[in-house]
Amino acid sequence: MENADNPLSTPQFLIIVLVIAGYIYAQIRYSEAPVVKRNLKKYLILRNLEDIYRPYLSQYFTFYNSLGSKDKLLFERRVQKFIDMKEFISRSKKVEVTPEMKAMIAGSAIQLTFGYPDVYFTHFWRILIYSDSYYSTITHKYHLGEVNINGIIVLSWKSFKDGFINPSDGRNLGLHEMAHILRLINIVDNDEYDFYDRQIMDEFEKEAYKEMLKMHNSPDAISLYRNYYVPDIHEFFSVSVECFFEKSLEFRNYNPKLYVLLYRILKIDPIAIYGSKESQNLAS
């Protein structure tokens, strides 16, 4: 006999709790409210990539296409979560935010952070997209992309997409800006603060300064970086990330120490992933 003071049985109570929890989860999952994207969607479990995004990963990302089936599925699910967590905003009448934009921007972030399954750049949740270069009222210059410490990513869509025309030229605005974010999230106070090994980053910077000094003192010397703009350590790191993924063998042959240090920072070996016969185990 049921207790008169407890009209609901345990199974009934659990069903009600599950229904309420499912309703709340669905509201969070499908909400487009900025406050939800910024504060709640990071807690959602991974879900399969929506079909509308997959063709763009296959079309533009050599890294994704080189992954095994299990890692490819993880890449897709992480791309979907990144898309779910961010607010994509057009800043030009010529630009309408499209699935292609979301997939390519998210793919760039997940490629860089693939060695860190729980990192989604949560502090940087708003992405502003211009049709072309844009004028900054802060620097009073035209820019192709920038990262604002207040949590904003700004991109020129033309320049961003141009970075995927040649996947082996070492120039990719998406990877470049995501590399800036990776360094910044270890500076600003956020949920993902201090996720990489600072000692390894310090070692990388010491080696980077040697390379920058060489370029400064011998501008005509052969250097992997000679055709890039590297005025400071921040730009050097971002350019190195571009070369790391798009000129991997050349980068490793030019400066094996820098390559290994970047591998240890990102926990990814592009040479091994791309399946080169010259790949080697860099974990030691």
C-alpha positions in Angstrom: 0.0 0.0 0.0 1.4 3.5 -0.9 1.9 6.0 1.9 -0.9 8.5 1.8 1.6 11.3 2.6 3.8 10.3 -0.4 1.5 10.1 -3.5 4.4 9.7 -5.9 6.3 6.4 -6.1 10.0 6.4 -6.5 9.8 5.5 -10.3 7.3 8.2 -10.9 9.4 10.8 -9.1 12.5 9.8 -11.2 10.5 10.1 -14.4 9.4 13.6 -13.5 12.9 14.6 -12.6 14.3 13.2 -15.9 11.6 15.0 -17.9 12.4 18.3 -16.2 16.1 17.8 -16.6 15.6 16.9 -20.3 13.5 20.0 -20.8 16.1 22.2 -19.2 18.9 20.6 -21.2 17.0 21.1 -24.5 16.4 24.8 -23.7 20.1 25.2 -23.2 21.0 23.2 -26.2 18.9 25.1 -28.7 19.1 28.6 -27.1 20.7 31.3 -29.1 20.8 33.7 -26.2 24.2 35.2 -25.7 24.2 34.7 -21.9 23.5 31.0 -22.5 26.2 30.6 -25.1 28.7 32.3 -22.9 27.9 30.7 -19.6 26.0 27.5 -20.0 26.7 25.8 -23.3 30.3 24.9 -22.2 28.7 22.3 -19.9 26.9 20.4 -22.6 28.0 17.0 -23.7 29.4 16.5 -27.2 26.9 15.8 -29.9 27.3 14.7 -33.5 28.1 17.4 -36.1 25.1 18.7 -38.0 25.2 17.6 -41.6 25.3 21.1 -42.9 28.8 21.7 -41.6 30.6 18.5 -42.5 31.3 19.2 -46.3 33.3 22.3 -45.3 35.6 20.3 -43.0 36.2 17.9 -45.8 36.8 20.6 -48.4 39.1 22.8 -46.5 40.9 20.9 -43.7 43.8 18.6 -44.6 44.3 18.0 -40.9 40.8 16.7 -40.5 40.9 14.6 -43.6 44.2 13.0 -42.3 42.7 11.8 -39.0 41.5 8.2 -38.4 37.8 7.6 -38.1 37.7 7.8 -34.3 39.6 11.1 -34.1 37.7 12.5 -37.1 34.4 11.9 -35.2 35.9 13.6 -32.1 37.0 16.6 -34.3 33.5 16.9 -35.7 31.8 16.8 -32.3 34.2 19.4 -30.9 33.6 21.6 -33.9 29.8 21.4 -33.2 30.4 22.3 -29.6 32.5 25.3 -30.6 29.8 26.5 -32.9 27.1 26.0 -30.2 29.2 28.1 -27.7 29.9 31.1 -29.9 28.0 34.0 -31.2 28.8 34.8 -34.9 28.0 38.4 -35.9 28.2 40.0 -39.3 29.8 43.5 -39.3 29.3 44.2 -42.9 26.2 44.5 -45.2 28.1 42.4 -47.7 28.4 39.5 -45.2 25.7 37.1 -44.1 26.9 34.5 -41.5 26.8 31.1 -43.2 27.4 27.5 -42.2 30.6 27.7 -44.2 31.9 30.5 -42.0 31.0 28.8 -38.8 32.5 25.4 -39.8 35.8 27.0 -41.0 36.3 29.3 -38.0 35.4 26.5 -35.6 37.6 24.0 -37.5 40.6 26.3 -37.2 40.1 26.6 -33.4 39.7 22.8 -33.0 42.7 22.0 -35.2 44.9 24.1 -32.9 43.4 22.8 -29.7 43.0 19.1 -30.8 45.7 18.1 -28.2 43.5 19.7 -25.5 40.0 18.0 -25.7 38.5 20.3 -23.0 39.7 23.7 -24.4 37.2 25.7 -26.4 38.5 29.3 -25.9 35.4 29.9 -23.7 36.5 33.5 -22.8 36.4 34.4 -26.5 32.7 33.7 -27.3 31.8 36.5 -29.7 33.1 36.5 -33.3 32.8 39.6 -35.5 33.1 39.0 -39.3 33.9 41.7 -41.8 33.8 41.2 -45.5 37.4 42.5 -46.0 40.0 44.4 -44.1 38.5 46.8 -41.5 39.5 50.0 -39.8 40.3 49.9 -36.1 39.4 53.0 -34.1 41.9 51.8 -31.5 45.0 51.4 -33.6 43.9 53.7 -36.4 45.0 51.1 -38.9 43.4 48.6 -41.2 43.4 45.0 -40.0 42.8 41.5 -41.3 42.1 40.0 -37.9 42.6 40.7 -34.2 41.8 39.3 -30.8 40.3 41.5 -28.1 41.1 40.7 -24.5 37.5 41.4 -23.6 36.5 38.1 -25.3 36.0 39.2 -29.0 37.5 37.7 -32.1 37.5 39.9 -35.2 38.1 38.5 -38.7 38.2 39.6 -42.4 36.3 36.9 -44.1 38.1 37.4 -47.4 41.5 37.1 -45.8 40.3 34.2 -43.6 39.1 32.2 -46.6 42.2 33.1 -48.7 44.3 31.3 -46.1 42.8 28.0 -47.2 43.5 28.4 -50.9 47.0 26.9 -50.6 47.2 24.6 -47.6 51.0 24.4 -47.8 52.1 28.0 -48.1 52.3 28.6 -44.3 49.8 31.4 -44.3 46.4 30.9 -42.6 44.7 33.8 -40.8 42.4 31.4 -38.9 45.3 29.5 -37.3 47.2 32.7 -36.8 44.5 34.4 -34.8 43.7 31.2 -32.9 47.3 31.1 -31.9 47.0 34.6 -30.4 44.0 33.4 -28.4 45.9 30.4 -27.1 48.5 32.7 -25.6 46.0 35.2 -24.3 43.9 32.7 -22.4 46.9 32.1 -20.2 47.0 35.8 -19.3 43.3 36.7 -18.7 41.4 35.2 -15.8 39.1 32.5 -17.3 38.0 28.9 -16.9 40.8 27.6 -19.2 43.6 29.6 -17.6 47.0 28.0 -17.4 46.2 24.8 -19.4 49.6 24.5 -21.1 53.0 24.0 -19.6 54.5 27.4 -19.1 58.0 26.1 -18.8 57.8 24.6 -22.3 56.5 27.9 -23.6 59.4 29.7 -21.9 61.8 27.4 -23.7 60.1 28.1 -27.0 60.4 31.8 -26.4 64.1 31.6 -25.7 64.6 29.7 -29.0 62.3 32.2 -30.7 64.3 35.2 -29.6 67.5 33.6 -31.0 65.8 33.3 -34.4 64.4 36.8 -34.2 67.9 38.1 -33.3 69.4 36.2 -36.2 66.9 37.8 -38.6 67.6 41.3 -37.2 71.4 41.0 -37.4 71.5 39.2 -40.7 68.4 40.2 -42.7 69.7 38.4 -45.8 70.3 35.1 -44.0 68.2 32.1 -45.0 65.3 31.9 -42.6 61.9 30.2 -42.6 60.5 33.5 -41.2 62.1 35.9 -43.6 58.9 36.6 -45.6 56.7 37.0 -42.6 55.9 39.9 -40.3 57.4 39.0 -36.9 58.0 42.2 -34.9 57.5 40.6 -31.5 57.2 37.2 -29.7 53.4 37.1 -30.1 53.5 37.4 -33.9 56.5 35.0 -34.0 54.4 32.4 -32.1 51.4 32.8 -34.4 53.5 32.6 -37.6 55.2 29.5 -36.2 51.8 27.9 -35.7 51.0 28.6 -39.4 54.2 27.0 -40.5 53.9 24.1 -38.0 50.7 23.0 -39.7 51.2 24.0 -43.3 55.0 23.7 -43.8 55.6 21.0 -41.2 58.6 19.2 -42.8 60.3 22.4 -43.8 59.8 23.8 -40.3 61.2 20.7 -38.6 64.2 20.5 -41.0 64.9 24.2 -40.5 64.7 24.2 -36.7 64.0 20.9 -35.1 64.1 22.3 -31.6 61.4 24.9 -32.3 59.3 22.3 -34.0 59.5 19.9 -31.0 58.8 22.6 -28.5 55.7 23.7 -30.4 54.7 20.0 -30.6 55.1 19.8 -26.9 53.0 22.9 -26.4 50.1 21.9 -28.6 50.4 18.1 -28.0 50.0 17.5 -31.8 52.5 16.2 -34.4 51.2 17.3 -37.8 53.9 15.3 -39.6 52.7 12.1 -38.0 49.0 13.0 -38.6 49.6 13.8 -42.2 51.2 10.3 -42.6 54.6 11.4 -44.0 57.2 8.7 -44.5 59.6 11.1 -42.8 57.5 11.3 -39.6 59.1 10.3 -36.4 58.0 10.0 -32.8 58.7 13.4 -31.2 57.3 12.5 -27.8 60.7 11.6 -26.3 
